[in-house]
């Protein structure tokens, strides 16, 4: 259904300057990230459903569905903004795919997590993407990576 993809926002990078996470920090953030990403996936599905309904509706129903769609998009954007404030990057709205910036052998890499996984289990080069994921056991974090604070963000809602 081509229409359902039209309103899907593009992946959203973290605010600059981007926060770098150690593996331990990324995993400590997951309880919050998991809730936000769950909300994003659900809101995205609802928006896609509303969009499909909008394409088939007319008259008063069209106006009602259009308002519902606008409200759904607003909620989706709020969740995306909340995730961006944590410091990670949303890569896929349907899968709930997230990248945290980290370090491997003194270079920036992505610590990769997706909804349903218990921990950050993979990493990849910044230009490799999801298909380039490697097991976290091969990650060598730099000891002096300039990682910002050890605090775990809290959900404001």
PyMOL commands that place a pseudoatom at each C-alpha (Angstrom):
pseudoatom trace, name=CA, resn=UNK, resi=1, chain=A, elem=C, hetatm=0, pos=[0.000, 0.000, 0.000]
pseudoatom trace, name=CA, resn=UNK, resi=2, chain=A, elem=C, hetatm=0, pos=[1.972, 2.963, -1.304]
pseudoatom trace, name=CA, resn=UNK, resi=3, chain=A, elem=C, hetatm=0, pos=[-0.062, 5.559, 0.576]
pseudoatom trace, name=CA, resn=UNK, resi=4, chain=A, elem=C, hetatm=0, pos=[0.822, 4.194, 4.010]
pseudoatom trace, name=CA, resn=UNK, resi=5, chain=A, elem=C, hetatm=0, pos=[4.461, 5.038, 3.404]
pseudoatom trace, name=CA, resn=UNK, resi=6, chain=A, elem=C, hetatm=0, pos=[3.873, 8.648, 2.343]
pseudoatom trace, name=CA, resn=UNK, resi=7, chain=A, elem=C, hetatm=0, pos=[3.313, 10.043, 5.827]
pseudoatom trace, name=CA, resn=UNK, resi=8, chain=A, elem=C, hetatm=0, pos=[5.982, 7.943, 7.509]
pseudoatom trace, name=CA, resn=UNK, resi=9, chain=A, elem=C, hetatm=0, pos=[8.636, 10.318, 8.819]
pseudoatom trace, name=CA, resn=UNK, resi=10, chain=A, elem=C, hetatm=0, pos=[12.219, 9.626, 7.849]
pseudoatom trace, name=CA, resn=UNK, resi=11, chain=A, elem=C, hetatm=0, pos=[14.696, 8.235, 10.423]
pseudoatom trace, name=CA, resn=UNK, resi=12, chain=A, elem=C, hetatm=0, pos=[15.478, 10.874, 13.000]
pseudoatom trace, name=CA, resn=UNK, resi=13, chain=A, elem=C, hetatm=0, pos=[19.049, 11.551, 14.085]
pseudoatom trace, name=CA, resn=UNK, resi=14, chain=A, elem=C, hetatm=0, pos=[19.869, 12.514, 17.646]
pseudoatom trace, name=CA, resn=UNK, resi=15, chain=A, elem=C, hetatm=0, pos=[20.299, 16.173, 18.550]
pseudoatom trace, name=CA, resn=UNK, resi=16, chain=A, elem=C, hetatm=0, pos=[23.746, 17.600, 17.914]
pseudoatom trace, name=CA, resn=UNK, resi=17, chain=A, elem=C, hetatm=0, pos=[26.167, 17.268, 19.515]
pseudoatom trace, name=CA, resn=UNK, resi=18, chain=A, elem=C, hetatm=0, pos=[25.460, 13.579, 19.488]
pseudoatom trace, name=CA, resn=UNK, resi=19, chain=A, elem=C, hetatm=0, pos=[25.892, 11.670, 22.699]
pseudoatom trace, name=CA, resn=UNK, resi=20, chain=A, elem=C, hetatm=0, pos=[28.198, 8.680, 22.698]
pseudoatom trace, name=CA, resn=UNK, resi=21, chain=A, elem=C, hetatm=0, pos=[27.266, 5.689, 24.825]
pseudoatom trace, name=CA, resn=UNK, resi=22, chain=A, elem=C, hetatm=0, pos=[29.291, 2.883, 26.284]
pseudoatom trace, name=CA, resn=UNK, resi=23, chain=A, elem=C, hetatm=0, pos=[27.665, -0.502, 25.882]
pseudoatom trace, name=CA, resn=UNK, resi=24, chain=A, elem=C, hetatm=0, pos=[26.747, -0.420, 29.582]
pseudoatom trace, name=CA, resn=UNK, resi=25, chain=A, elem=C, hetatm=0, pos=[25.131, 3.022, 29.225]
pseudoatom trace, name=CA, resn=UNK, resi=26, chain=A, elem=C, hetatm=0, pos=[23.138, 1.986, 26.161]
pseudoatom trace, name=CA, resn=UNK, resi=27, chain=A, elem=C, hetatm=0, pos=[21.862, -1.126, 27.962]
pseudoatom trace, name=CA, resn=UNK, resi=28, chain=A, elem=C, hetatm=0, pos=[21.026, 0.916, 31.079]
pseudoatom trace, name=CA, resn=UNK, resi=29, chain=A, elem=C, hetatm=0, pos=[18.932, 3.248, 28.911]
pseudoatom trace, name=CA, resn=UNK, resi=30, chain=A, elem=C, hetatm=0, pos=[16.927, 0.403, 27.340]
pseudoatom trace, name=CA, resn=UNK, resi=31, chain=A, elem=C, hetatm=0, pos=[14.038, 0.333, 29.854]
pseudoatom trace, name=CA, resn=UNK, resi=32, chain=A, elem=C, hetatm=0, pos=[13.182, 3.912, 28.856]
pseudoatom trace, name=CA, resn=UNK, resi=33, chain=A, elem=C, hetatm=0, pos=[14.024, 3.432, 25.176]
pseudoatom trace, name=CA, resn=UNK, resi=34, chain=A, elem=C, hetatm=0, pos=[11.955, 0.226, 25.032]
pseudoatom trace, name=CA, resn=UNK, resi=35, chain=A, elem=C, hetatm=0, pos=[8.840, 2.081, 26.257]
pseudoatom trace, name=CA, resn=UNK, resi=36, chain=A, elem=C, hetatm=0, pos=[9.319, 4.990, 23.887]
pseudoatom trace, name=CA, resn=UNK, resi=37, chain=A, elem=C, hetatm=0, pos=[10.037, 2.744, 20.894]
pseudoatom trace, name=CA, resn=UNK, resi=38, chain=A, elem=C, hetatm=0, pos=[6.997, 0.607, 21.730]
pseudoatom trace, name=CA, resn=UNK, resi=39, chain=A, elem=C, hetatm=0, pos=[4.912, 3.779, 21.628]
pseudoatom trace, name=CA, resn=UNK, resi=40, chain=A, elem=C, hetatm=0, pos=[6.511, 4.803, 18.314]
pseudoatom trace, name=CA, resn=UNK, resi=41, chain=A, elem=C, hetatm=0, pos=[5.802, 1.444, 16.664]
pseudoatom trace, name=CA, resn=UNK, resi=42, chain=A, elem=C, hetatm=0, pos=[2.185, 1.479, 17.892]
pseudoatom trace, name=CA, resn=UNK, resi=43, chain=A, elem=C, hetatm=0, pos=[1.640, 5.120, 16.869]
pseudoatom trace, name=CA, resn=UNK, resi=44, chain=A, elem=C, hetatm=0, pos=[3.171, 4.460, 13.456]
pseudoatom trace, name=CA, resn=UNK, resi=45, chain=A, elem=C, hetatm=0, pos=[0.831, 1.511, 12.880]
pseudoatom trace, name=CA, resn=UNK, resi=46, chain=A, elem=C, hetatm=0, pos=[-2.143, 3.651, 13.899]
pseudoatom trace, name=CA, resn=UNK, resi=47, chain=A, elem=C, hetatm=0, pos=[-1.058, 6.457, 11.548]
pseudoatom trace, name=CA, resn=UNK, resi=48, chain=A, elem=C, hetatm=0, pos=[-0.671, 3.995, 8.666]
pseudoatom trace, name=CA, resn=UNK, resi=49, chain=A, elem=C, hetatm=0, pos=[-4.146, 2.605, 9.378]
pseudoatom trace, name=CA, resn=UNK, resi=50, chain=A, elem=C, hetatm=0, pos=[-5.642, 6.109, 9.511]
pseudoatom trace, name=CA, resn=UNK, resi=51, chain=A, elem=C, hetatm=0, pos=[-3.952, 7.006, 6.253]
pseudoatom trace, name=CA, resn=UNK, resi=52, chain=A, elem=C, hetatm=0, pos=[-5.366, 3.906, 4.551]
pseudoatom trace, name=CA, resn=UNK, resi=53, chain=A, elem=C, hetatm=0, pos=[-8.830, 4.782, 5.882]
pseudoatom trace, name=CA, resn=UNK, resi=54, chain=A, elem=C, hetatm=0, pos=[-8.421, 8.376, 4.670]
pseudoatom trace, name=CA, resn=UNK, resi=55, chain=A, elem=C, hetatm=0, pos=[-7.734, 7.201, 1.125]
pseudoatom trace, name=CA, resn=UNK, resi=56, chain=A, elem=C, hetatm=0, pos=[-11.041, 5.259, 1.120]
pseudoatom trace, name=CA, resn=UNK, resi=57, chain=A, elem=C, hetatm=0, pos=[-13.227, 7.794, 2.928]
pseudoatom trace, name=CA, resn=UNK, resi=58, chain=A, elem=C, hetatm=0, pos=[-15.319, 10.722, 1.766]
pseudoatom trace, name=CA, resn=UNK, resi=59, chain=A, elem=C, hetatm=0, pos=[-17.486, 13.481, 3.162]
pseudoatom trace, name=CA, resn=UNK, resi=60, chain=A, elem=C, hetatm=0, pos=[-17.858, 13.753, 6.937]
pseudoatom trace, name=CA, resn=UNK, resi=61, chain=A, elem=C, hetatm=0, pos=[-15.967, 10.500, 7.488]
pseudoatom trace, name=CA, resn=UNK, resi=62, chain=A, elem=C, hetatm=0, pos=[-13.042, 11.903, 5.494]
pseudoatom trace, name=CA, resn=UNK, resi=63, chain=A, elem=C, hetatm=0, pos=[-12.930, 14.981, 7.746]
pseudoatom trace, name=CA, resn=UNK, resi=64, chain=A, elem=C, hetatm=0, pos=[-13.067, 12.834, 10.893]
pseudoatom trace, name=CA, resn=UNK, resi=65, chain=A, elem=C, hetatm=0, pos=[-10.324, 10.482, 9.699]
pseudoatom trace, name=CA, resn=UNK, resi=66, chain=A, elem=C, hetatm=0, pos=[-8.191, 13.419, 8.586]
pseudoatom trace, name=CA, resn=UNK, resi=67, chain=A, elem=C, hetatm=0, pos=[-8.387, 14.898, 12.100]
pseudoatom trace, name=CA, resn=UNK, resi=68, chain=A, elem=C, hetatm=0, pos=[-7.562, 11.492, 13.596]
pseudoatom trace, name=CA, resn=UNK, resi=69, chain=A, elem=C, hetatm=0, pos=[-4.569, 11.204, 11.273]
pseudoatom trace, name=CA, resn=UNK, resi=70, chain=A, elem=C, hetatm=0, pos=[-3.287, 14.661, 12.231]
pseudoatom trace, name=CA, resn=UNK, resi=71, chain=A, elem=C, hetatm=0, pos=[-3.590, 13.812, 15.924]
pseudoatom trace, name=CA, resn=UNK, resi=72, chain=A, elem=C, hetatm=0, pos=[-1.786, 10.490, 15.372]
pseudoatom trace, name=CA, resn=UNK, resi=73, chain=A, elem=C, hetatm=0, pos=[1.057, 12.216, 13.535]
pseudoatom trace, name=CA, resn=UNK, resi=74, chain=A, elem=C, hetatm=0, pos=[1.385, 14.704, 16.381]
pseudoatom trace, name=CA, resn=UNK, resi=75, chain=A, elem=C, hetatm=0, pos=[1.643, 11.882, 18.931]
pseudoatom trace, name=CA, resn=UNK, resi=76, chain=A, elem=C, hetatm=0, pos=[4.170, 10.070, 16.744]
pseudoatom trace, name=CA, resn=UNK, resi=77, chain=A, elem=C, hetatm=0, pos=[6.302, 13.206, 16.502]
pseudoatom trace, name=CA, resn=UNK, resi=78, chain=A, elem=C, hetatm=0, pos=[6.162, 13.670, 20.295]
pseudoatom trace, name=CA, resn=UNK, resi=79, chain=A, elem=C, hetatm=0, pos=[7.478, 10.128, 20.813]
pseudoatom trace, name=CA, resn=UNK, resi=80, chain=A, elem=C, hetatm=0, pos=[10.220, 10.631, 18.215]
pseudoatom trace, name=CA, resn=UNK, resi=81, chain=A, elem=C, hetatm=0, pos=[11.267, 13.879, 19.907]
pseudoatom trace, name=CA, resn=UNK, resi=82, chain=A, elem=C, hetatm=0, pos=[11.370, 12.098, 23.262]
pseudoatom trace, name=CA, resn=UNK, resi=83, chain=A, elem=C, hetatm=0, pos=[13.615, 9.381, 21.826]
pseudoatom trace, name=CA, resn=UNK, resi=84, chain=A, elem=C, hetatm=0, pos=[15.874, 11.957, 20.208]
pseudoatom trace, name=CA, resn=UNK, resi=85, chain=A, elem=C, hetatm=0, pos=[16.239, 13.664, 23.600]
pseudoatom trace, name=CA, resn=UNK, resi=86, chain=A, elem=C, hetatm=0, pos=[17.633, 10.406, 25.001]
pseudoatom trace, name=CA, resn=UNK, resi=87, chain=A, elem=C, hetatm=0, pos=[20.416, 10.661, 22.419]
pseudoatom trace, name=CA, resn=UNK, resi=88, chain=A, elem=C, hetatm=0, pos=[19.804, 7.714, 20.127]
pseudoatom trace, name=CA, resn=UNK, resi=89, chain=A, elem=C, hetatm=0, pos=[18.788, 7.543, 16.487]
pseudoatom trace, name=CA, resn=UNK, resi=90, chain=A, elem=C, hetatm=0, pos=[15.579, 5.955, 15.222]
pseudoatom trace, name=CA, resn=UNK, resi=91, chain=A, elem=C, hetatm=0, pos=[16.284, 3.941, 12.076]
pseudoatom trace, name=CA, resn=UNK, resi=92, chain=A, elem=C, hetatm=0, pos=[13.002, 2.095, 11.415]
pseudoatom trace, name=CA, resn=UNK, resi=93, chain=A, elem=C, hetatm=0, pos=[9.481, 2.937, 12.598]
pseudoatom trace, name=CA, resn=UNK, resi=94, chain=A, elem=C, hetatm=0, pos=[8.032, -0.539, 11.951]
pseudoatom trace, name=CA, resn=UNK, resi=95, chain=A, elem=C, hetatm=0, pos=[10.844, -2.640, 13.442]
pseudoatom trace, name=CA, resn=UNK, resi=96, chain=A, elem=C, hetatm=0, pos=[11.638, -0.241, 16.260]
pseudoatom trace, name=CA, resn=UNK, resi=97, chain=A, elem=C, hetatm=0, pos=[15.283, -0.173, 15.198]
pseudoatom trace, name=CA, resn=UNK, resi=98, chain=A, elem=C, hetatm=0, pos=[17.607, 2.114, 17.164]
pseudoatom trace, name=CA, resn=UNK, resi=99, chain=A, elem=C, hetatm=0, pos=[21.282, 3.082, 16.975]
pseudoatom trace, name=CA, resn=UNK, resi=100, chain=A, elem=C, hetatm=0, pos=[23.306, 4.474, 19.857]
pseudoatom trace, name=CA, resn=UNK, resi=101, chain=A, elem=C, hetatm=0, pos=[26.646, 6.012, 18.935]
pseudoatom trace, name=CA, resn=UNK, resi=102, chain=A, elem=C, hetatm=0, pos=[29.540, 4.206, 20.570]
pseudoatom trace, name=CA, resn=UNK, resi=103, chain=A, elem=C, hetatm=0, pos=[33.239, 3.513, 20.073]
pseudoatom trace, name=CA, resn=UNK, resi=104, chain=A, elem=C, hetatm=0, pos=[35.198, 0.606, 18.612]
pseudoatom trace, name=CA, resn=UNK, resi=105, chain=A, elem=C, hetatm=0, pos=[38.967, 0.780, 18.272]
pseudoatom trace, name=CA, resn=UNK, resi=106, chain=A, elem=C, hetatm=0, pos=[38.932, 4.584, 18.730]
pseudoatom trace, name=CA, resn=UNK, resi=107, chain=A, elem=C, hetatm=0, pos=[36.341, 5.257, 16.021]
pseudoatom trace, name=CA, resn=UNK, resi=108, chain=A, elem=C, hetatm=0, pos=[32.644, 6.014, 16.168]
pseudoatom trace, name=CA, resn=UNK, resi=109, chain=A, elem=C, hetatm=0, pos=[30.315, 3.069, 15.500]
pseudoatom trace, name=CA, resn=UNK, resi=110, chain=A, elem=C, hetatm=0, pos=[26.636, 2.316, 16.051]
pseudoatom trace, name=CA, resn=UNK, resi=111, chain=A, elem=C, hetatm=0, pos=[25.426, 0.122, 18.887]
pseudoatom trace, name=CA, resn=UNK, resi=112, chain=A, elem=C, hetatm=0, pos=[22.368, -1.457, 17.321]
pseudoatom trace, name=CA, resn=UNK, resi=113, chain=A, elem=C, hetatm=0, pos=[19.157, -2.500, 19.122]
pseudoatom trace, name=CA, resn=UNK, resi=114, chain=A, elem=C, hetatm=0, pos=[15.641, -3.299, 17.997]
pseudoatom trace, name=CA, resn=UNK, resi=115, chain=A, elem=C, hetatm=0, pos=[12.383, -3.720, 19.835]
pseudoatom trace, name=CA, resn=UNK, resi=116, chain=A, elem=C, hetatm=0, pos=[12.073, -7.236, 21.243]
pseudoatom trace, name=CA, resn=UNK, resi=117, chain=A, elem=C, hetatm=0, pos=[15.763, -7.675, 22.028]
pseudoatom trace, name=CA, resn=UNK, resi=118, chain=A, elem=C, hetatm=0, pos=[16.728, -7.866, 25.713]
pseudoatom trace, name=CA, resn=UNK, resi=119, chain=A, elem=C, hetatm=0, pos=[20.048, -6.051, 25.312]
pseudoatom trace, name=CA, resn=UNK, resi=120, chain=A, elem=C, hetatm=0, pos=[22.189, -4.329, 22.727]
pseudoatom trace, name=CA, resn=UNK, resi=121, chain=A, elem=C, hetatm=0, pos=[23.514, -7.441, 20.999]
pseudoatom trace, name=CA, resn=UNK, resi=122, chain=A, elem=C, hetatm=0, pos=[25.030, -5.962, 17.827]
pseudoatom trace, name=CA, resn=UNK, resi=123, chain=A, elem=C, hetatm=0, pos=[27.092, -3.087, 16.513]
pseudoatom trace, name=CA, resn=UNK, resi=124, chain=A, elem=C, hetatm=0, pos=[27.972, -1.869, 13.026]
pseudoatom trace, name=CA, resn=UNK, resi=125, chain=A, elem=C, hetatm=0, pos=[30.071, 0.730, 11.268]
pseudoatom trace, name=CA, resn=UNK, resi=126, chain=A, elem=C, hetatm=0, pos=[28.304, 4.066, 10.808]
pseudoatom trace, name=CA, resn=UNK, resi=127, chain=A, elem=C, hetatm=0, pos=[28.054, 3.508, 7.046]
pseudoatom trace, name=CA, resn=UNK, resi=128, chain=A, elem=C, hetatm=0, pos=[27.199, -0.220, 7.187]
pseudoatom trace, name=CA, resn=UNK, resi=129, chain=A, elem=C, hetatm=0, pos=[23.623, -0.140, 8.457]
pseudoatom trace, name=CA, resn=UNK, resi=130, chain=A, elem=C, hetatm=0, pos=[21.484, -2.991, 9.742]
pseudoatom trace, name=CA, resn=UNK, resi=131, chain=A, elem=C, hetatm=0, pos=[22.829, -5.543, 7.258]
pseudoatom trace, name=CA, resn=UNK, resi=132, chain=A, elem=C, hetatm=0, pos=[26.366, -4.916, 8.544]
pseudoatom trace, name=CA, resn=UNK, resi=133, chain=A, elem=C, hetatm=0, pos=[25.525, -5.815, 12.152]
pseudoatom trace, name=CA, resn=UNK, resi=134, chain=A, elem=C, hetatm=0, pos=[28.232, -7.705, 14.022]
pseudoatom trace, name=CA, resn=UNK, resi=135, chain=A, elem=C, hetatm=0, pos=[27.983, -9.507, 17.373]
pseudoatom trace, name=CA, resn=UNK, resi=136, chain=A, elem=C, hetatm=0, pos=[28.620, -7.257, 20.352]
pseudoatom trace, name=CA, resn=UNK, resi=137, chain=A, elem=C, hetatm=0, pos=[31.332, -9.712, 21.523]
pseudoatom trace, name=CA, resn=UNK, resi=138, chain=A, elem=C, hetatm=0, pos=[33.575, -8.280, 18.788]
pseudoatom trace, name=CA, resn=UNK, resi=139, chain=A, elem=C, hetatm=0, pos=[33.212, -4.708, 20.088]
pseudoatom trace, name=CA, resn=UNK, resi=140, chain=A, elem=C, hetatm=0, pos=[36.327, -3.116, 21.584]
pseudoatom trace, name=CA, resn=UNK, resi=141, chain=A, elem=C, hetatm=0, pos=[35.293, 0.089, 23.326]
pseudoatom trace, name=CA, resn=UNK, resi=142, chain=A, elem=C, hetatm=0, pos=[37.868, 2.841, 23.614]
pseudoatom trace, name=CA, resn=UNK, resi=143, chain=A, elem=C, hetatm=0, pos=[38.777, 3.531, 27.228]
pseudoatom trace, name=CA, resn=UNK, resi=144, chain=A, elem=C, hetatm=0, pos=[38.970, 7.286, 26.732]
pseudoatom trace, name=CA, resn=UNK, resi=145, chain=A, elem=C, hetatm=0, pos=[36.028, 7.810, 24.427]
pseudoatom trace, name=CA, resn=UNK, resi=146, chain=A, elem=C, hetatm=0, pos=[34.808, 11.087, 25.893]
pseudoatom trace, name=CA, resn=UNK, resi=147, chain=A, elem=C, hetatm=0, pos=[31.476, 9.553, 26.832]
pseudoatom trace, name=CA, resn=UNK, resi=148, chain=A, elem=C, hetatm=0, pos=[28.997, 12.038, 28.223]
pseudoatom trace, name=CA, resn=UNK, resi=149, chain=A, elem=C, hetatm=0, pos=[27.796, 11.354, 31.782]
pseudoatom trace, name=CA, resn=UNK, resi=150, chain=A, elem=C, hetatm=0, pos=[26.563, 8.118, 33.275]
pseudoatom trace, name=CA, resn=UNK, resi=151, chain=A, elem=C, hetatm=0, pos=[23.062, 9.321, 34.022]
pseudoatom trace, name=CA, resn=UNK, resi=152, chain=A, elem=C, hetatm=0, pos=[20.154, 7.335, 32.657]
pseudoatom trace, name=CA, resn=UNK, resi=153, chain=A, elem=C, hetatm=0, pos=[17.390, 9.547, 31.245]
pseudoatom trace, name=CA, resn=UNK, resi=154, chain=A, elem=C, hetatm=0, pos=[13.925, 9.301, 32.758]
pseudoatom trace, name=CA, resn=UNK, resi=155, chain=A, elem=C, hetatm=0, pos=[10.674, 9.447, 30.865]
pseudoatom trace, name=CA, resn=UNK, resi=156, chain=A, elem=C, hetatm=0, pos=[8.870, 12.726, 31.454]
pseudoatom trace, name=CA, resn=UNK, resi=157, chain=A, elem=C, hetatm=0, pos=[5.398, 11.328, 30.799]
for i in range(1, 157): cmd.bond("trace and resi %d" % i, "trace and resi %d" % (i + 1))
show_as sticks, trace
zoom trace
